Amino acid sequence: MISYRCPGCDQRLEVPPHAVHDEQRCAACGQTSQVPAAAYHLSRLRVLRAALRERALSADEWREAAVHYRALDHAEAAVEAEQAARRAEPGSSTEASEALAEATANL
């Protein structure tokens, strides 16, 4: 699910990922708003960060993180995630977990 705040009343709204850019009506105040794409990217980064607390991320997950960082204009974090993806390839070191923790510290 994607979480974002209603611009009318600040109520927390949750919608499925396929609803990005759709118009949603707030149940609390009735105002309609467009689901922001940034909310989707942030929600995916939060999921990846939670997974990192439990286990090492795969190279594909690191590449996904890089895509989301780029979409949010966080170029430095995207580069770090791409580097972590290379390190997470089979036969690479496990320093990738530290890189994501560092890259996502501000979320």
N, C-alpha and C positions, 0 to 999 in steps of 0.2 A: 504494500500500500504506500501511497505518496501522502505525506502530511504537509499542509501549508495553512496559513492563517487567512481568514476572511478579511478582506480589506475594509469591510463595513463595520464589523464588531469585534474583530480579532479572535473570533472563535476558531478553534483548531478543526480543520476539515481533513478527512481522509478519503482518498479516491484510489481506484486501481490504476496501475501504470499506463494502461492503454488510454486513460482519460487526459493525458497531457495535451494541452491546448484546447480542450473542450470547455464549454461553459458549464459551470456548476452553480447550483442555488444553495445558499447557506440556510440550513434548517433553523438557525437561531434568529437571523434578522431578515431573511428573504432576499438579500442582495445576490446578484449573479456575478461571477468572476471567472476569468479564464485560469485554468490550472497552469501554473508556471512550469516551464521545462526545468528551471533550476531546481525546483523541489524534487523532481525525479532524479536528477544527477546527485543531489545531496543525499537522498534516501538510499540510493545504490551504494554510495561511498560509506554510509553508516553501516549498511549490511556487510560490506567487505571488511570494515574495521572490526565489527563484532566477530566475524569469522576469524579474523587474525588473532583475536584474543584466545581462541580455542585451538587454532592449528595454523600451520604455515599455509600461505596462499599459493595456489598454482600459478604458473606463468600466465595462463589465460585470464585468471582473476586479476593479476597485476596489470595486464594489458587493458582489461575492462576499466580498472581504476584510472589508468592514464587517459582513456577516452573521456571519462566523466570529469576529470580535472581539466582537460582541455576545453570541454564544453562550458566550464565555469571560469575560464580564463585564468587558471592557475598553472601557467606554463612550467614553472619550476617543479611543482609537485608532480606534474605529468611526466617530466623528464626523469624524476626520481623513481616513479612507478615503472617507467619503461626500463630503467636500469635494473630495478628489482625483478622485472619479468625475465630479463636475460640471466640474472643470477639464479632464478628459480627453475630454469630449464634443467632437465635431468642431467646430473653430473656436476651441477654448479653448487656453490656454497649456500648456506642457509641464512646469509646476512639479509635476505629480502624482508624478513619479518621486521627487523629493526628499521629498514628504510620506510615501510608503510607506516609504522608507528610514528616516525618522524614526520612524514609527509602529511599525515592526517591529524596531527596534534591539535590543530586549530578548529576541528569540526566539533 
